[in-house]
C-alpha cells in the first residue's frame, strides 16, 4: 500500500470515496465543497494524505490549515477533519497510519498543534494517538425574542437577503487582543468563510469599527440565532448593541448563542459561560507547551472557527 500527498487531480476520486465510505449525511459531499474547504482556504491548502492500492484511492485523511493569534504571534495549526476508508479495506489500520503520518509531517513542517471536534465514537481513537480531551467549548446564552417564530427556511432566506455578508475592504480595521488566543480576522478570511461557503448561509451587520456575523440553527420547532463572529472597537459598543437588537428583532429566535469573545469587551446580557459547545481535543505538534489552550484557559475560539465542517 502506497501513501502519498493528494493533488487537485485526485479531487473527483476523493469525493467519491467520501460518499462511498460515509454517505451524504448532514454535510453534502461535492467537489465544490471540497475545493472550497481544502484548496481555497486563506490559511493554506490542507494536508491531505491518500492510501492507494494498485493506484486506487482506498483511504483519505485531511488536516485543514488554520491559524490562531496570540499577541503578536501567529500560531499555525491544523484541524483534523475529513477521513474515509473504502469499506473493502476497513479494519487494516489505514485511518491510524494516515493520521500519524500526517501528524509527523505537520510537526516537521513547524505547524504548532492539531485540534478537532470529534464525536463520542471517534474520540477514544484520537486519545490513543496522543490527543488530549479539553472538554466542551464554553458558550454564552441569552433569551431571544419574546414572540419567537417557528423555524422556516423561506423566512431565513429573506433574513439573509436583508442582512447579507458583504466584502470588506482589505484595509478594514479589526480590533486586536494581546491577552487571548483567537482566530485572526481579515477581509480574506471573512470572504472565504462566510461569503463563499457553499453549504451554509450567513447574515451580518458589518460597519467600520464593529461587526456581527450570524447563522440560524433549528431548535426544535423554533430557531437559535448563532453569533459566529463579533468584533467591536472601543467606543462602538452602543452601535453593536443596537445592531444585535436589530438582528434579534428580525430573526425572532427562541435563543441567542455566542462564544466568549476576545474582540468584544461588553457582555451584552449573555449568561454563562456554559459547557455546551462541541467536544474539543488537541495535540501538540511543533509546539510543546499548550497550557494556554488547555481547558480553554486563554483560548477563545469563535463559534464560526469551530463549526463542524
Secondary structure, DSSP 8 states (H G I E B T S, - for coil): -EEEE--GGGHHHHHHHHHHHH-S-SS---HHHHHHHHTS-TT---EEEEEEETTEEEEEEEEEEEEEEETTEEEEEEEEEEEEE-GGGTTSSHHHHHHHHHHHHHHHTT--EEEE---HHHHHHHHHTT-EEEEE--EEEEE--TT-----HHHHHHHHHHT------TT------SSSEE----HHHHIIIIIS-SS---EEEEETTEEEEEEEEEETTEEEEEEEEEEE-TT-HHHHHHHHHHHHHHH--SEEEE---TT----TT-EEEES-S-EEEEEESS----TTTGGGSSB---HHHHS--
